[in-house]
């Protein structure tokens, strides 16, 4: 049999995908909720892309308490780099929404476009990754972490002890994962 090629579908995922089959047990209310959640996630991705371009190009936004505008304007004002990857190993890396290091002060900002509860732990991990990648001690620098969400800004001064503990955990868990890879015959 000669199958249809559907080349335009390669790399795409259907909303009602066989690989995320749980939807076959949904009612219309749950399906509607999942639809809105997926649309919200797509909107969040688009807003992050917009913010990245505005920051890179230095395009200030109107002065406003709106989350997106405040995030962009602060990142431009602090001369931060948007969407910067931070890497310790192939087992532990991530991409900070906005990061800057000037005058011995590390700033990491996170743009949250959804309504879900946030945690500073994500930003602490970025700070630990920064310190590991660039050979910095969290005891020798200032670290300010910010979460932009729901037209508000949460500002945290990172505790060096917390960051060093996360760094130690990253190192220990990375070694453990590497050992697992060596002994897992299916992985090789």
N, C-alpha and C positions, 0 to 999 in steps of 0.2 A: 504494500500500500504506500502511496506517496502522500505523506502528511503535509498539511498546510504549514507554511513557514512562520507566519505571524512575526516577522522580523521586527516590527515596530514595538512588540511587547517585550523583547529581550531586556532584562535588567529592571523591569517594572514589577510591581506587586499589586494584585487586585485587592480591593477592599474586602470582597467576599472570597478570600483566597483559600484554597484547599489546605495550605500549610498552617493557616491559623483557623482551623476548622471549628472552633468552639461556637462560632456564630450560628451553626445549625441548630443549637439548643436555645438560642435567644428568642425572646418575644420582641414585638415591635418597639417597646419602650427601651429595652436594653440595646437593641440595634441602633436606635436613635441616639442613645447616650454614647455608644461607641463611635458613631459617625461624627458627633460633635467633638469628641475627644481627638479623633484623627484630624479633623479640620483645624482644631486648636493647635495641635502639634505642627501641622503644615504652616499655619500662620506664624507660629513662633520661629520656625526655621527661616521664613521670609523676613521677619523682623530682625533676626540676628544678621542676615545677609545685608539688609539695608543699613543697620548700625555699623557693620564692618566697613562698608564702602564710605559712609559718611565720616567715620573716624579717620580712615586712611586718607581721604581727600580733604579733611579739615573743614567739613561743612557743618558749621554750628546750626543748631536747631533753635526754634523760638524759646525764649525763657519761659519755662513752665514747670510745674511740679510733675508733669506727666513722666512716667517711668522711662520711656524710650528717650525722650528729649534730655532728661537729666543725665541718664547714662551716657549718651553720646557727648554731651557738652562737657561732662566731667572728664571723660576719657581724652577728649581733645585738650582740655585745659591742663591736665596732668601729663600730656604728651605720652600717652600710653599706646601700646601696640595691640591691635585687635586680633582675636582668634589665633593666639600664639600657642603652638604645640610645646609641651614640656615633656621631656623624655628621661626616664631612668633606665628602662630596658624594654624589650619587646613585650614583657609581661606587665609593665606599669608605665603608662604614659597618658596624657590627656591634653586638652586644648582649653586654655584659659580664655574667657570671653574678652577680657582686656587686662593687660599687665604692663607695669612700668617699674623701673628701678632707677632712681635718681637720688643723689645725696644720701646714700646709705639707707634709703627707705624703699621697701618693696610694697607696691600697691597691686591688689588683684580685685577686679570688679566682675560681678556676675549678673547678667541680665536674665531675669525670670519673667516670662511672658504668660505663664499659666497661673492658676489659682492655688495649686497644691502647696502644702507646707514646705518650707525650705529649711536647710541646715547649713551652718557655717563649715561643717566637716569637709564638704567638697572643696571649698576654698583653702582650707588648711592643707588638704592633700596637694593642691596646686603649689602652695607655698613650700611644702616639703620637697616636691619634685624640683622646684626652682633651686632650692638649696643644694640638693643632691647633684643636679645637672651642672650648676655653676660653682660648686665647691664653697658655698657660703655656710656659715654657722648662723642659725637663727638667733643666737645670743649676741651676735655682733651687728645685727641690722634691726631696723624697725619694720614691722609688718602690719599693714592696714588692709583689712578685707572688707568689701562692701557687697551687699546684695540689694539690687534694684528690683522692686516688685510692688505692684498695686499702688503706684504713685507715691511710694515711700522708699527711703534708703535706710538700710540697717548697716551700721558701721561697727566693726569689731577690731580691736587691737589684739593680734594673735599673741598668745603666750609662747615664748621660746620653748618651754618644757613640752608643751603639746606638740609643737612642730617637730622637735627632735625625737619624740616618741613615735610619731608617724613615720619619720625618716627611718628609724630603726625597724619598724614593722615592715616598711617597703623592702628594705634590704633582706630581712629575714624571710619574708614571704616569697620574694623573688628567688632566693636560693632554693627554697622548698619547691617552688614550681619547676625550677630547672632540674632539680633531682627527680621530680615526678616525670618530667619529659624523658629523662635518661632511662628510667625503668619502665616506662609505658611503651610496650612494643608496637601498639597501634598508632602511637604518635609519630614514631620515626618513620 
